[in-house]
Amino acid sequence: MNKNLYVFKNNKRYDVLIRNYHEQDFEDLIDLQRKAFPPPFPPDLLWNHEQLTSHITRFPEGALCIQVDGRTAGSITALRTNHPNESHTWEQITSDGYIKNHEDDGEVLYIVDICIDPDYRGLGLGKELMRAMYETVVYLGVKKLAGGSRMPGYKKVQDQMTVEKYYEKVVKGELNDPVVTFLMKSGRMPERLMKNYLEDEDSADCAVLMTWKNPFMT
């Protein structure tokens, strides 16, 4: 993919490029993850060179970055699978982030990670990356996109309600979650709550399976 577009904030225009990431981008992508996922997010879950090499080798179509005025400001990574509906953890479905279980004939594009530099939030870059992945779904002719969404807003209310109740209220639009609500605004549909999905204190180790169906396939 190589896609140019403009985004605007406070009447200022920014030049944006979405493209496949390559080896020369690795250091920028690793630094980006450190900024976007500070402690208590487990540092061993941040990208390393071996994982990034596997991404661009096994499934380069699913390895995208977004640049603003020439600077890397975000990334999104995916694999193809035929098993998104089976009970799974992030480690299982992504083979610990190495995507060794990527299936070339997989009918579902599964999001492994999405990451935006905090300095560039508010520009709508996350939505543009999701849109690029929707376009990839259509381009590849797969049935849908899926992925487990963190629920980092739960930490603020964990003393007031169960994670099940929080999930219910977010889906109904009664509460706003920084990630789940963002993905809903980006077109993803919540399907179910998944417990013990990822070591994530803010989300009580839970995630929401969220999908986007290819509108050109029955």
N, C-alpha and C positions, 0 to 999 in steps of 0.2 A: 504494500500500500504506500502511496505517496499522495497526500491530500493537503492542499493549501486552503486556508480560510482566514477570515478576520473575526476577532471577538472585540467587544467594546465594554468599557467600564468608565463611568463618569465622563462620557463623551470622548474618551481616549481610545484610539484604535490600536490593536495589537496584531501583528502578523503571526499566524499560527501554522505549524506544519505537523501533520500526523504521518508517521512513517514506521517501517519496521526497524527495530533496533538491532545494532550490530556490536561486534566485539569492542570497537573503539568507544562505545557508549557505556561499557560496564561500570567504570569508576563513577560516572555521573549517576547511574541508576542505583548503585550501592549507597552513595551519599544521599540521594533522594530518599531512599527508604529510611535511613537513620533519622532524617529530619521529620518525615511524615509519621513514623511509628516510634516515638520516644518511649522510654520506660514508663509504666511497667510492662509494655509489650516485650515479649521474650526476644532478646537479641539474636538467638540462634535461628529465629524464623525469618530474619532479614536475608535478602539475596546474597549469594556468594558467586564467585566466578564460575565454579563448576555447574551450578544450577542455570545460570544465564547462558552458558555455552550449550547446555542441553536444550534450552528453549529454542535457540536460533538454529540448532541442528535438527531437532526432531520435528519442530512445527514452527517454522519462521513466520507463517501467516498469522499465528496467534501471539506474536511478540511485537507489540507496538509501543512507541513512545510519542510524546507530544512536546513540541518545542515552541516557546514564545520568544519572538525576536531573537531566535538563534540559540536560546538557552533551554536545556532540557527541564521541563516543568512537571512531567508526569509520565506514567507508564501503565500499561495493562497487559496481562499475559493470560493465555488460554491454552487448552488442549482439547482434543476430540475424544469422546467416550461414548460407549453404548450402555453405560450403567449408572446414569445420574439418579435414578429413582431408588436404587438400593441403599440401605442404611450405610452411611459412611462417615468418616472423619475427613478433615482437610488433608491430613497426612496420607490417608489411604487413597483418596481420589486423585491426588496430585503426585503420589509417590514421593512424599516429603519435599515437594517443590521441584523435583528433578524431572517431572512429567515422563518418567520412563514407561508408564502405562498408557501413554498417548496411543490412540488407535487411528490409523490413517482413514479407516472407513467409519469412524464414529459418527453417529447421527445427531449428536449433541455437542455444541461448543461450550465447554465448561470453563468459567472464569476462575483462574488460579489466584489472581491478585490484581488490584487496582490501587494506584498510589498517586497522590498529587502533592507537590511541594506546597507547604503551608503559606509560603510567600506569594503564591499565585492563586490561592483560593478566592473565589468570588468572580472568577472570569468564566465560569461554566466549563472548565476543561474536563471535568469528570464526565459531564453529559456528552461532550464531544468524543471522548474516548469510548463511551458506551455506544454512541451512534456509529462509530467506526467498527465496533464489534458486531453490531446489528448488520451493517453492510457486509461484513465478512461472512456472517451466517448466510445471507442471501447469495453472496458470491460463490460460496462453497456448496450451496444447495443442501444444507443440513436442516433438520427439522426445527431446532430451537437452540436457544442459549440458556444456560443454567449456571448457578453458582451459589455458594453459601455466603450470606451477608452477615457481617458482625453487627452487634447491637450495643455499641459503646455507651449509648444513653442510659442503659439500664443501671449502671453503677450509681447514678444520682438518686434513683428511686428504689434501690434494692431493699431498703428497710421498710418500704411502704407496701410492696406488692411482690407477688411471685413472678418469675420470669414468664410463665404462661400468661398471666394477666397483662404484663407489660407488652408482650407480643400481640395480644388481642387488641389492646388499646391503640398500639401503633398502626396496626392494619386497618382499624376503624377510623383512623385519622384523629383520635382523641389525644394522642401524644405524638410528639415529633422526635424521631431518632435520627442522629446525624447521618447514618449510613442507610438504614432501611428506608427511611422516608425519601432520601435522595434518590435511591434506586427506583422507588415507586414513581417519583416524579419523572424519572428517566425512561419509564415504560415497562419496568420489570414488575412481575406479579408475584406476590408472596404465596407459597404453596404450603409450607409446614415449618414448624419449629424443630430444629435439630439440636439435641443436647450432646455435650461432650464432643463438639465438633472441632474445637481449636483451643489451645491453652491461651485464654484471653480473660484476664481478671475483670476488665470493664464490662464484658458481655456475659459474665458468669459461665464462660466456656461454651456458650450457646451461639447458634447462628440460625438464619432463616434461609431456607431453600427458595430462591427466587428465579423466575424464568421469563423468557421473552420468546414467543412462538413466531416462526417464520411465516409472515402473512401470505406468502406465495405458495405455501404447501398445505395440503389438506391433512 
